[in-house]
């Protein structure tokens, strides 16, 4: 279905970077851009063809309304796919939903997709789930694509070697009407993560460490290319976790070059070519990987030895530290940074220089498009047997899709979690954000495997969020406070 774009939408030339008078290789971002750029506009921006458009119930109803106002049709309905995730409850999904607004949003999406001939992964279809989980698991996400969605964490799909962009509602309208997006090209920063991760250190720790190191605005104007031996050894689901949070570091998108891990993951997926067509697709996908001598606007090297289990202490993903550290002291800095630290400490009700370890929690959440996949649940289920959630903690586990839920149940993972005192929920975005019934109350503290710890993100204007990996969430749930999973689960030796 997505084997190649119509040549009318391909660039007529291939841009090569030049250094010292000789041609040098080009990176994946440049290759994908060159294959999808339609033309340069009078404004200086570019019109870029979108190979895949993913939509959900929050940003698309308004966009469909805009189409009706202008009497426009959907240009390429077979390149657009819809699901519901943000507003759907995770305890009871019987229709009509208890929340009238949520029910109306699903009805509008259902009617619009039917009218325009767009495939809709409705609840109980077997394919519903978080948009950034269902795209990859169905094989819709493939290397060399341009992908967009009205959701900031669309960068997740870059794990497959894509330019994958979060867009706003008016841009959703534009893509529905033209299958193109107007944008400026990005610079590319290669982030090499080299070495071997220690036991108990996960992909979530890697991405939190990168954001902490480069800052929440460090990636503005950039696409991030994640590379190095640590990234090379990661599974596709781990790579999705890393790419998912690119936007939290300010990058418009993040990607990993496609390799054998990518191709093995995609083989036999529902929407992936088979037989000879699959082999031809692999050859094409492989060609998108950055050349060995590719040119970059910036290169950053990070050592795996510097990465430890990492959690946030403040109100942005960049306000993070290892489980072994103490929260910062604003007296040690000046200017805006001093004010930001003070504000974050006051909101989080933390004291300068106190250990983050031992911070009491009230809620534990494992799920989201960052960490709601099968491997996330398997990694926790492998260590929690025989342990119990603290009596003062409300702990929930929310699979990222109906497929993840089904596969986890087949493995009996839900029973392992339930025996430990977690509640196993139905698929959805859940406590990642406050657009469904799963919310914090008052100033509750949540240990969360999601991607944002902004003020009010989880539903309460005074609720507090501490981001961490799924295994660290499980450790916090069991102890009743932020804890080191390596100690709680007696993790020893080897590589995770």
Buried (B, 14 or more C-beta within 10 A) or exposed (E): EBEEBEEEBBBEEEEEBEEEEEEEBBBBBBBBBBBBBBEEEEEEEBBBBBBBBBBBBBBBBBBBEBBEEEEBEBBBBEBBBBBBBBBBBBBEBEEEBEBEEBBBBBBBBBEBBEBBEBBBBBBEEEBBBBBBBBBBBBBBBBBBBBBBBBBBBBBBBBBBBBBBBBBEBEBBBBBBBBBBBBBEBBBBBBBBBBBEBBEBBBBBBBBBBBBBBBBBEBBEBBBBBBBBBBBBEBBBBBBBBBBBBBBBBBBBBBBBBBBEBBBEBBBEBEBBBEEEEBEEBBEBBBEBBBBEEBBBEEEBEBEBEEBBBBBBBBBBBBBBBBBEBBBBBBEEBEEEEBEBBBBBBEBBEBEBEBEBBEBBBBBBBBBBBBBBBBBBBBBBBEBBEEBEBBEEBBBBBBBBBBBBBBBBEEBEBBEBBEBBBBBBBBBBBBBBBBBBBBBBEEBBBBBBBBBBBEBBBBBBEEBBBBBBBBBBBBBBBBBBBBBBBBEBBEBEEEEB
